[in-house]
Amino acid sequence: MPSEPRFFAWHHLQTRIPAAWEVTLYGKDPAFGTLAFSTRHGLCAEFHWRKRGRKRTKKPETDPWRTFEEGDGGLIANCTRVDPPVDLTWEFTPLGAEHAPAVLAATRENRGDTREYTLHGIHARVSKTYDLDKVQAYPANTMIGFAGPHGARMVYRRWGLPAYILHGKSVPDFFQRLLTTEGMRIGEVEPCKFHGHEATRVVFSNRGLTPMARLLTRRAHGHGWIWHEVENKRLCTFEQIVPAGVALPAGEGCVGDV
């Protein structure tokens, strides 16, 4: 098991958390939600965010983190961000309080033209024009989907137990079957390198990403990659699809290091 703190990002948060911490609760709504981090020994910390009206937010400065001790040995830290206006709170339990200074020191705003999201071995890097859409997180399988302008989509998947998931199929055949069940028409299929791994690249298309596009028979086009993380015993995919005439983002730039 790695011992160094690892990068974590979600909505308004970028930080580094202890290697033993796992995400046991996540919020999808960027306006209001909670993240919980735990180990097998129990809850270590929670991160809360709540958007507020701009009239109530002091400008132009951002409030620093204000911390105070709880009576039972935990620690609470509060902060107000200005753009977007949001109240942030870290709550560390006694189990996680020793890591609070390092986590707070590493905490940054998740902002800029590229936003980052990490969850159970997935590290997504998406344009700020994309919104978090769907999340499925099970003990061995995780999926994060993002919706962009005019129906554009990015989807990140990660499965455990690759041999069981493949069930005798080849990796390229498994990926093509997956895309076909989601209505994609398969084009080119070729081996490649992706993010340092042996991979398969698939070019595909769809008859439209929005009701109007389907009515006008405007096709969308996309690329997808599938690779096997042998050392982690995980099977991973990344898919992106955009309306016809729109350039696809650089594929490898959308996947970060875990």
C-alpha distance (Angstrom), angle and dihedral (degrees) to the residues before:
residue distance angle dihedral
M1 . . .
P2 3.85 . .
S3 3.79 114.7 .
E4 3.82 100.1 -164.9
P5 3.82 119.0 94.5
R6 3.79 112.0 -99.1
F7 3.78 132.3 -139.0
F8 3.81 117.0 -99.1
A9 3.82 129.4 -177.5
W10 3.80 135.3 173.1
H11 3.81 132.6 154.8
H12 3.85 104.6 -47.3
L13 3.81 96.6 1.9
Q14 3.78 138.7 86.3
T15 3.80 118.6 165.6
R16 3.80 144.7 124.1
I17 3.80 119.6 -99.8
P18 3.82 131.3 -167.7
A19 3.80 113.0 -84.8
A20 3.82 92.0 -117.7
W21 3.80 94.5 55.9
E22 3.82 116.9 101.5
V23 3.79 128.6 -169.3
T24 3.80 107.4 -111.1
L25 3.82 98.3 167.6
Y26 3.80 131.7 26.2
G27 3.79 134.3 178.1
K28 3.83 122.5 -139.3
D29 3.81 98.9 -165.9
P30 3.83 111.7 88.9
A31 3.82 90.3 -155.2
F32 3.80 98.4 57.2
G33 3.78 133.4 5.9
T34 3.78 153.2 107.9
L35 3.80 138.7 -118.2
A36 3.81 119.6 -157.7
F37 3.80 125.5 -161.1
S38 3.80 121.8 -163.1
T39 3.78 144.2 164.7
R40 3.79 128.1 -153.0
H41 3.81 86.0 -87.2
G42 3.80 94.1 60.1
L43 3.81 145.7 -89.3
C44 3.82 114.7 -15.1
A45 3.80 105.7 174.5
E46 3.78 146.4 -13.0
F47 3.80 128.4 -150.4
H48 3.82 117.1 -156.6
W49 3.81 130.6 -170.8
R50 3.79 131.4 -172.8
K51 3.82 125.4 176.5
R52 3.79 116.9 -135.5
G53 3.79 136.5 -165.4
R54 3.78 115.8 -83.0
K55 3.82 91.5 -125.8
R56 3.81 89.0 64.3
T57 3.81 94.6 49.6
K58 3.78 121.1 91.7
K59 3.80 115.2 -127.4
P60 2.94 146.0 -112.2
E61 3.80 99.7 -2.7
T62 3.78 128.2 66.9
D63 3.80 116.2 -129.8
P64 3.83 114.8 -115.5
W65 3.78 121.7 -122.7
R66 3.82 111.2 -78.5
T67 3.79 114.6 -159.7
F68 3.78 135.8 -171.7
E69 3.79 135.0 173.8
E70 3.77 123.0 -109.9
G71 3.76 120.3 -134.2
D72 3.81 94.1 -112.4
G73 3.81 95.3 53.6
G74 3.80 99.4 -89.9
L75 3.79 126.6 120.8
I76 3.81 134.2 -131.6
A77 3.82 124.8 -162.0
N78 3.81 125.3 -173.4
C79 3.79 132.0 -167.7
T80 3.81 138.6 168.7
R81 3.80 121.0 -143.1
V82 3.80 121.1 -158.9
D83 3.81 106.7 -155.6
P84 2.96 103.5 67.0
P85 3.80 95.5 13.0
V86 3.80 104.6 -121.0
D87 3.81 138.0 149.4
L88 3.80 113.4 -133.9
T89 3.80 126.8 -164.9
W90 3.80 132.5 -176.4
E91 3.82 115.7 -161.9
F92 3.81 114.2 -170.3
T93 3.79 119.3 -168.6
P94 3.81 120.8 -143.7
L95 3.81 86.7 -96.4
G96 3.81 92.0 58.7
A97 3.81 102.4 28.6
E98 3.82 94.4 98.7
H99 3.81 89.1 63.5
A100 3.81 94.5 47.1
P101 3.84 97.7 95.6
A102 3.82 93.1 51.6
V103 3.82 93.6 44.5
L104 3.81 92.6 47.8
A105 3.80 91.8 46.6
A106 3.82 89.6 54.1
T107 3.82 95.5 44.5
R108 3.80 114.4 115.8
E109 3.80 136.9 164.2
N110 3.80 115.1 -90.8
R111 3.78 95.6 -131.4
G112 3.80 143.6 121.3
D113 3.79 131.6 79.1
T114 3.82 90.4 -52.0
R115 3.81 121.2 50.7
E116 3.80 122.6 -162.0
Y117 3.80 131.5 -144.6
T118 3.80 128.5 -179.2
L119 3.79 129.1 -173.6
H120 3.81 131.2 158.4
G121 3.79 96.7 -24.5
I122 3.83 97.5 -33.5
H123 3.81 118.4 114.5
A124 3.81 111.0 -173.4
R125 3.81 123.2 -171.0
V126 3.80 110.6 -169.4
S127 3.78 138.2 167.1
K128 3.80 116.4 -95.5
T129 3.83 86.2 -116.8
Y130 3.83 89.4 69.6
D131 3.81 121.4 83.8
L132 3.79 127.9 -153.1
D133 3.79 104.7 -101.4
K134 3.82 115.2 166.1
V135 3.79 132.5 11.8
Q136 3.80 127.8 -176.7
A137 3.78 117.2 178.3
Y138 3.80 119.2 176.6
P139 3.82 128.7 162.2
A140 3.83 93.5 -86.8
N141 3.81 105.3 8.1
T142 3.81 129.3 63.3
M143 3.81 133.6 177.2
I144 3.82 129.9 -179.3
G145 3.81 120.4 -174.1
F146 3.82 129.1 -171.0
A147 3.81 129.3 -163.9
G148 3.80 121.1 -146.8
P149 3.80 138.1 -178.9
H150 3.82 117.8 -44.4
G151 3.80 93.0 6.0
A152 3.82 97.6 -54.2
R153 3.80 113.2 158.2
M154 3.77 141.7 -164.4
V155 3.81 120.9 -166.7
Y156 3.81 128.4 -170.9
R157 3.82 120.9 -168.7
R158 3.79 134.6 -179.6
W159 3.81 126.6 -177.8
G160 3.78 131.5 -171.1
L161 3.82 123.2 -145.5
P162 3.85 95.4 37.3
A163 3.82 94.5 -172.3
Y164 3.81 90.3 55.8
I165 3.82 92.8 44.9
L166 3.81 93.8 48.8
H167 3.81 91.8 45.5
G168 3.80 92.9 -164.8
K169 3.81 96.7 -41.5
S170 3.80 122.2 122.3
V171 3.79 116.5 -109.0
P172 3.85 94.1 -111.0
D173 3.82 92.0 47.0
F174 3.81 91.8 49.1
F175 3.81 91.3 51.7
Q176 3.80 94.1 47.2
R177 3.80 90.9 50.4
L178 3.80 89.8 50.0
L179 3.80 92.9 51.7
T180 3.79 92.5 44.2
T181 3.81 91.8 55.2
E182 3.81 87.3 56.0
G183 3.79 91.9 55.3
M184 3.80 99.8 -98.3
R185 3.80 123.4 146.6
I186 3.81 108.5 -138.0
G187 3.81 120.4 -130.6
E188 3.79 125.5 163.5
V189 3.81 121.0 8.8
E190 3.80 117.9 -170.0
P191 3.82 140.2 156.6
C192 3.80 116.0 -110.8
K193 3.79 145.2 151.1
F194 3.79 115.9 -93.6
H195 3.79 124.6 -179.0
G196 3.79 91.9 -22.2
H197 3.82 95.5 -49.0
E198 3.79 135.5 103.5
A199 3.80 102.8 -103.7
T200 3.79 147.4 165.7
R201 3.81 122.0 -122.2
V202 3.79 120.0 -153.2
V203 3.80 126.2 -168.4
F204 3.80 113.5 -154.1
S205 3.79 142.7 163.5
N206 3.78 139.7 -155.7
R207 3.79 132.9 -154.1
G208 3.81 92.6 -114.4
L209 3.79 142.8 -36.0
T210 3.81 99.1 -136.8
P211 3.82 132.8 39.4
M212 3.81 90.7 -108.4
A213 3.81 92.3 49.6
R214 3.80 90.1 51.3
L215 3.80 91.0 48.0
L216 3.80 90.3 52.6
T217 3.83 91.0 41.5
R218 3.78 91.8 -122.7
R219 3.78 107.9 163.5
A220 3.78 124.8 -142.7
H221 3.79 123.8 -145.4
G222 3.77 132.4 -148.2
H223 3.77 149.6 168.3
G224 3.78 128.9 -139.8
W225 3.79 135.9 -172.8
I226 3.79 131.6 -159.8
W227 3.79 124.9 -169.5
H228 3.78 139.4 168.1
E229 3.82 117.5 -126.2
V230 3.78 94.9 -152.7
E231 3.80 95.9 -177.1
N232 3.82 92.2 51.9
K233 3.81 94.9 37.0
R234 3.79 90.9 -127.1
L235 3.79 134.4 133.4
C236 3.82 112.9 -145.6
T237 3.80 137.2 -171.8
F238 3.78 136.6 -176.7
E239 3.81 121.7 -166.9
Q240 3.79 131.6 -178.0
I241 3.79 129.6 -179.5
V242 3.82 130.1 177.1
P243 3.81 136.4 176.0
A244 3.79 118.4 -82.1
G245 3.80 111.8 -81.6
V246 3.81 94.0 27.4
A247 3.80 118.5 110.6
L248 3.81 116.6 -119.5
P249 3.82 116.4 -121.6
A250 3.80 116.1 -108.8
G251 3.81 101.9 -83.3
E252 3.81 101.1 -143.0
G253 3.80 91.5 45.9
C254 3.80 89.0 62.3
V255 3.81 93.5 60.4
G256 3.80 120.1 67.4
D257 3.78 133.0 -164.7
V258 3.80 116.0 -84.1
